Amino acid sequence: MTNPLEPLLLSGNQAVARGAYESGVRVATGYPGTPATEIVESASTYGSLEAMWSVNEKVALETALGAAFAGVRSMVSMKHVGLNVAADPLFSASYTGINGGMLVIVGDDPSAHSSQNEQDSRHYARAAKLPMLEPSNSQEAKDFVGIALHLSEKYDTPVMMRLTTRVCHTQSRVTLGSPDPSRNGATGFQPDFDKYVLLPRQAISRHMVIEDRMLHMADLAERLDINQTEIRDTKLGIVTSGMCYAYVREAFPEASVLKLGMTYPLPAESIRDFASKVDRLLVIEELDPFLEEHIRALGIEVEGKSWIPRVGELTPQRILASFAAGVPQPIENGDPEVPGRAPRICPGCQYLGIFSVVSKLGVTVAGDIGCYTLGSFAPWNGIDTVVCMGASIGTALGMEKALKNKGQGRILAVIGDGTLLHSGIPALMDVVYNKGQITILILDNSTTAMTGLQGHPGNGQGLQGRESQGIDIEKLCEAIGIEWIRVANPYDMDETEDILRDALEHPGPSVVISRAPCLLIERKAPVQQAFVTAEACTGCGECMKVGCLAVEKQVLDDNWVARINEDLCIGCTLCVQACPEDAIAPRSLTATPNLIELQPS
């Protein structure tokens, strides 16, 4: 049997969850988003934590704050763009302070591996006047949780912790500890009008508390052992933090290093002392010159973004190449011998049929965040704008109001069920309120698919095995005031096209719900495969316009014809419907085939 305290290989996300468990966190909230999704998922495996997905990041932070008010340690996690959603309560939480400790974890995504931007969340710490810690590996990710919660309680403040994609997902050895036995339950909420009720007069007095707090924390930063000075060759000194510390140690093994575990507020005297001991001072950090600008403001001569790239992830190789050239080097694109491959929609997914239809409509399409964002690629080119979670409906409404009569019947918003509930509902209400003449296409696949099949209020599936009544999207739309609502079967392209055209012609707001479960959570058997009669195939390419990976080309008698990759085909029959020559037909694996095996019941 494995010793529960035996060191383990953990990702940074798993290590954060372990740190929360050991530190006595009782409530962990969040909203899924790469690279931070696994933090709350891993926390849910510890029975002592109440771990939950919230409808969005704002609600997640407010829930964690409420738990902290009630006297337990709490944690909330999200990706960097989610912090934008949660910014309103974040700034006010700095004013109210806490009761039990509260940790706000944000996962930044340099190089935008799975994001619409590359923002640097360290600026939030400065703007909200909150301390920020940055671990550089999984062990620190675990340990910093306990340190952050201690600081939170000592200084009556939420504490932020910034991870980046490599820290979140890289595994390293972690020495485990035992849970804190003193953290057994809530101490209870103690009413304090001047502290917790942010009316204007209280806000002014609480602001003075914050400024005093930051002075004390700046003094503390000088003594924190998570800020470490490593003196080696003094010809070159480097200030760094987070995963960049690992890059620096590999790229410049002989250099002296000031490794900052707390990146706000900064230890000014420690930085001055380090700078005085080295001949040349550099700052190596990902994205913005956050540390560099603060150090230069201290009157210290320092180099940084004059040659360190501002865009994209750093690597030891990219750092060395930029150092040698004296100018930022471009992002590394991997092995040039390996061909690139764009992400694709899964074979048989409902989105294949939907975007095959949408591409025929000749309308402007405002898109949103989810797997369906891939509909913007060829062969569909079915999405014209993508901004942020929930933006499709508001963007479409703005287009319609700007174009007036020219826009009516020509604007389509596409949004998923999870994204609708995250932040699309207010915009949907706005469409009714402002008499918008647009169509909203809701792609309901009963899950939060792109981030790993997490539950949401629409399907009622919570963490730790909890289930609740899911929200009825049709009734929700009716309650908001939408009068024209239809449900389409995305595996019947003719029906879907007819419904969408009727919706676009409706004189008022209209909603079409395309409903079919994500194939990763529900796959009916037996599977219907399709096959091609090569003699009948003319190579017209209509089947390729469906965009299914299971439909391939093969050369036959110097001409190409379609073929079906049966390792990928799941029998949705979309290619059958697309073929004008009847060259593709379903092949049953049973004696009594059902022509659309994956059709929702």
N, C-alpha and C positions, 0 to 999 in steps of 0.2 A: 504493500500500500504506500502511495506517495505521501511523504511528509508534507503537511500543508504549508510549512515555512521553507520548503526547499526552493532555491532560486528557479525562476521560470523565464522562458523567452516570451516576452510580451510586446505587443505594439504599443506605441505611445497612448493610443486611445484606450486600450485595455488597462494600461498602467494607471491612467487617470482614474478609471473606475475602481481599480484596486485601492488606490490612494483614498478615494472617497469612502470606501468600505472601512478601511483601517482608521480613518479619521473621524468616523462616527457620523457621516452624512446620512440623513434620514429621508430627504426628499431630493430626487434628481429629475429634472425636467429638460426638455429640449425639443427641437424640431429637426428631422433628418436632413442632412446636407453634407456632401463630401467636402472636406476630408474628416469631419467630426462625427459622423453618424454613429460609429461603433461605441462612442463613449456611453451614451444612455443605454444602448443595447447591452453592453457589457455590465453596466451597473444593475440592469434588471436581473442578472443572474445571482445577485446577492440578496438573500431574503430579507435582510434588515433594512433595505432601502425601498422606499416607495418610488419606483421609477416609472415615468410616464412620458408619452408623446403629447405635446400640446398642439392646438390647431395652428398656431404660428409662433414665431420667436418672441413676439411681444407678450403674448399670453404666458409663454413658458417662463420668461423672466419675472413677470408679475407673480406667477404662482410660486416660484422659488423665493421671491422677496416676501411673500405672505408667510411662507414657512419659516423664514428667518425672523420675521416679526414675532411669530408664535414661539420662538425660542429653540428651534432645532437648527442644526447645520444643514445647509442646502447647497445645491449645485445646479447650474443651468449651462447647457452647451449648445452651440450653433456654429454654422460657418460664417465667414466674414460678411457676406451679403445679408445674412440673417440678422447680424448685429445692427444693420441699418433699420430693420423692422423693429428691433427691440430698443432703439436708441431713446425713445421718449421715456419709458420707465427707467432706463439705465441712468440717465442724467438726474432724474428725481431721486432715485435710490441713493445716489451720492449725497444728496441733501438729507434724506431721512435717516440714513445709517441703518443699522440692523439691530438684532438682538442676539440670535444665534448667528454663527458665521455664515457668510455667503460667498460663493465662488462663481464667477462668470467666465466660462471658457469659450474662446473663439478660435476656430480653425481657419487660418489664412491659406490661400491657394495660389502661391507664386507660379507663374506660367499658365494660370487659368486652366488646369487640367479638366476641371468639371464645373466651370463657373463663367459668368458673363463679364467679370472684371477681375482685376488684380489688386484691389484696394489693400492698404496697409492699416490694420486695425490698431496699431500703436497710437495713432492720432486720437482715437477715442479715449484712451487713458488720460491723455493730456487735457482734452476738451472737457471730459466729465470730471476731471480731478480725482482719478482713481489710481491706486497703485497697480502696476502690471509686472507680472513675472513671466519669464521665458525659459522653459526647460530645453535642454539640448539633446536629451536622449530619454529612453523609457524610464530608467531609474529616477532621473530627475522629475519626469512627468508625475510619477507616483509620489515622490517625496515633497515636491512643491505644493501638492494639494494640501497636505498637513500644514506646511509653512504658511500658505495663503490663508487658510482658515484661522490659524492662530493670529495672524496679523489683522484679519477681518474683525475678530472679536476684540482684540486689544485696542484697535484704533476706531472701532465702530464704523466700519465701512465695507461695502462690497469690494472684493479684490478681483482683478482681471488676470487671466492667464492666457497667453497667446501661444498657440501651436501652429506649425506650418505642415504642409502635406507630408513632408519627409519624416517629421517627428511623429505625426499621427500614425503613419502606416509602416514605418521601419520598426522591426523587432530587435530588441537587445535584451541582455540578461538583467533581470530585476530581482533583487533580494527582498523578500516579502517580510512583512511585520504582522503583528496581531492587532485585531480591532481594539479601539480605545474603550475600555469597559465603563468609563465615566459618562459616555454619551448614550444614555438609554432612552431618553424621551424629551418631550418639549418642556421647557421651563415655564411656558405660558406667556401670553401677551400681556404686557403692562401698559395700559393707556398713558400716553404722554402727548398732550395736545400740541405743544410747541415743537415736538420732534417729528411726529408722524403726520400732522395735518398741514400740508403745504399751502397755506394761504399766503398772500403777499408779505404780510408782516413776518410770519414764521420763516419764509424763504430767505429774507434778508438776514435774520439772525442765524439761520442754519448755514448760510453762505460763509459767514464769519467763522463758524465752527470748521468748515471745510478748509479754509485757508490756514487756520491754526494747525489742523491735522496734517496738512501737506508739509508744513515746516518740520513737524516732528518726524514725519516719515522720511523726509530728505536727510535728516540727521541719522535716523535708523539705518538708511541705505549705506552709510559709511561703515557700519559695523556688521552688516549681514554677511554671513560666511558663504552665501550663494553668489556673492560677487567676489571672484577669485583672481588674484594677481599671480602670474607665472613668469618669473624672470629667467630668461635664457640669454641669447645673444641680444645685446642692447642696441645693435645697429638698427634694428627694425622692431617696432612695437605695434601691436594690432589690438584694437578694441572691437569686440564682437559679442554676439549673443546667439542663443538658440542653436539651430542646426548649423549655422554658419561657423560655429566654434569647431565642429568636426571637420568642415571644409578647410578652415584655417590651419588646423593641426596637421592635415595631410599636405596642404599646399606649401606651408612654411613651417616645417617641423622645428627649425632652430630659432624661430622668432619668439620674442617675449609677447605675452598675451594678457590682456585684461578681459576676463570673461564675465559678462554681466548677467546675473540671474534675475535681477530686478532692473528693468529698463525704464521704469518711471515710478517715482522720481529718481533721478540719477545721483550717484555718489560723487559730487563735484570735487571734493578734496582728494578722493582716491584717484580720480581721473587726472587731476593736476599732478599728483605724486607720481603716477605711472608715466605721464608724459615727460616729466623731468628726468626720468631714468633712461629714456631711449633717444636715439638720434633722429629717427624718422617715425612719425606717428600716422597710422592708417586706421580707418574704420571700414570694416567689411560687414555689410548688412544687406539683406534682401529687400527689394522694392525701394521705399523712399529713404532719403538721407536723414532719418529721424535722429539717430544717435549723433551723426556728424554735425547736424545743425545745432544740437544742444551743446556739443563739445566746443564748437566754434564760438558759440555765444558766451562761453566761459573765457574767451580770449586766448584759446589754445590753437596753435597752428596744427592743422590736421588735413590729411588727404582722404578722399572717399569717392564720391560719385563722379569726379573728374575722369576716373577710369574704371570704376566698378559699375556694372550695368544697373540701370534702374528698372529694366523690364525683364521679367522671366526669372526662373529659378537659377541660383548659382550652383556651380559644381567646382571641385578643386581644379579641374582642367580649364574651365572658363575663367576662373579667378586668375590662374597663372598666365593664361593667354592675354587677358586684359592687362595684367601687371607688366608683362613684357612689351606689349604694344603701346601702353600708355593711354589707350582709349578703350571704351567698352566694346567687348566682342559679342557677336550675335548669339542667340540661343542655339544650343547644340540640338541637332535634329536626329540623333541616333546614328546607327550604322547606315551609311549610304548604300550599302549592298542590299539592305532589306527594304523592299518596297513599302511605301506608306499605305495605310488602309484606314479609310474614314469609318467612323461608327455607323452602323446600319440598323434599321428596324428589324426585329426578329422575324423569321419566316412564319407566315400565318397570322401575324398580329393584326388586330382590327385596323390599325393606322394605315396599313397598306391599302385597304379598300377605301378608307376615308380620303386619303390624299390623292388616290387615283381619281376619285370623284371631284374633290376640291380643285384639282388642277384643270378640270374641264369648265369650271364655272365662270372664269374670266372676271373674278372679283379680287379686291384688295383684301389680304388676310393679315390680321394682327394676331401674332402668335404669343405663346407663353412658355413657361419653363416646365419641362418634363421630357419623357421619351419622344413625344410627338414633335418636339422641336426639330428632330431629324427630318421632318417633312419639308423643311426648307431646302434640303439637298435635292439633286437630281435623283431619279427622273421626274420627280413631282414639281420641284420648285414651288411648293405650295404654301409657303409662309413668307411674308414680306417684312415683318418687324418682330423683333424679340427684344424686350427691355429688361423686365424683372418679374418676379412672382406676382401674378395677378394683374399685370399691366395690360393684357390684351383687350379687356372690355373697355377700360377707360380710354385706351389709345384709339380703339375703333369708334367710340363715341365722339372723341375729339375730331377725328377725320370726317365723320359724317356731318358734324356741326360746321366744320370749315368748308366742306364741299357743297353743303346744302342740297339742292335738288339733284346735282350731279352725283352725289354720294349715296342717295337712297336706293336701296336694293343692290348696292355694289360693295358693301362693307361687311366682312365676316370676321368675328372674333373666335379664336380657337383656344380652349382652355380645358385642362384635365379636371377630374373630380376632386383630387386632393388640393390642387392649386386654387380651384374655385372656393373651397372652404377655407383655405389659408388666407387669401386676401382678395378674392374675386367678388365676394358677396356685396361689399360696399359699392363697388363699381356697378354691379348689376342693379342695385337699388337706384344708383344715379341715372342709369339708362331709363328706368321707369319715371323717375322724378323729372328728368329733363326731356322726356318724350323722344328718346332716341329711335332712329329708324335703322336699326342694325339687327343682324342675326348673330346669336351666340351659339356656337357649336361646342357642347360639353362632351368631352371624350371620357366616358365613365368606364374605367377598367378595374374598379373595386379595390385599388391599392395605391400606394405611393411607389411606383414601379422603379423609377430611375435610380433611387437611392437604396433599393434593396428590399422592396415589398413590405414596407412598414405599414402599420395600420393608421387610420385617420377616422375622424368622426363619421365619415360617409359609410364605412364598412363596420364601424363599431368595435374593431379589433384593437385592444390595448396591449401594452406590455405585460409581462408576468402572468399571461394566461387570462387576463380579464377581458370580458366581452360585454358590450352594451348595445342598446338598440341603435342601429345605424340611421343616419339622417336620410329621409326620402327627398331626393333632389327635386323631383317633380313638384311635390307639395311645397318645398321651400321656395321654388320659383313662383308658384301660384301665390303664396303668402306675400311675396315681395310685390306682386302686381303684374306679373307676366301672364297674359291671357292666351297667347299662341304657343303651345308646347307640344312637341311630338318626340317620340322615341323611335330611333332608326336601328335596323339590324345592319351593322357595317359589313357583314358577309353577303349581303344582297346589294350590289352596287347600283342596280337600276332603281330599287326602292329608295335607297339613300339619296341618289341624285334627285329623284322626284320630290322628296321631302325637303331637301335643301333649296331647290328652286322655288317651291311653294313658300318656304320661310322667307326667302329674300324678297318675294313679291308682296309679302304681308305689309299692310300700311301701319307699322308700329313695331315695337320690339318683339322679336321672336326667338325661341329657344329650341334647338334640336339636340337631343341627348343620344349620342351613339353609345350603345351599351353592349359590352362583351368583356368577360373577365380576362385579365392578363394571362397569357398562356403559361407563365411560370407558376401561377397559383392554381390553375384549373385546366386540365387537359383530358378531354373525354376520349374514351376508347370504345370500339376499335378505331384506329386512325384510318382515314380515307386518303389514299395516295392518288396523285394525278399521273397520267402518262401521256406521251405525245405520239401521235401517228405521224412518223417522219414524212411519209409520202404526201400527207395533206398539208404539212407545214410549208408556208410560202416565205417564211423569214420576214414577215411584215413588221415584227418587233412590238406588236401591241401587248403581248404578254410580258415583255421586259419593262413596259411602262408601269406595271404593278409594283415593281421594285423589290420583288421577293427574292431572297438569296437562293431559294431552292430552284428558281428558273434560270437555267444556264444556256449558253450557246455551244453547239458542236458543229464541226465542219463535216458535211456529207456531200460527196460528189462536187467538190469545189464550191459548195454553197453552205451557208450556215442555216441550221434549223434549231429549234428549241429542244431542250431535254430537261427532265425533272430529276434533280438530285434527291433520291429517295431517303438519303440520310438526313435531309433537312425538311422535306415536305411533311406537313402535318394535316394535309387534306382540307384546307379551307375553301378550295375551289375558286378563289379569286382569279387565278390564271385561266381557269376554264371559262369563266364569265367574260374575260377580256379577249379571248381568242375569237376573231371574226370568221375563221375558217372551220370551226369545230374540230380543229386538229388536236386539241387537248381535252381529255375526258377524265372523270374520276375513275379510279380503279379500286373496287371494294376489297377489303381484306376479310369480308364476311359474305355470307350468302345473301343477306338482305341489307344492302347498303343504304345509308342515310346520306343524301347528296351533300349536305353541309353539316358534317359531324360536329363542328365546333360552334354551330349556331347556338346562341344563348336561348335557354328555355324561357 
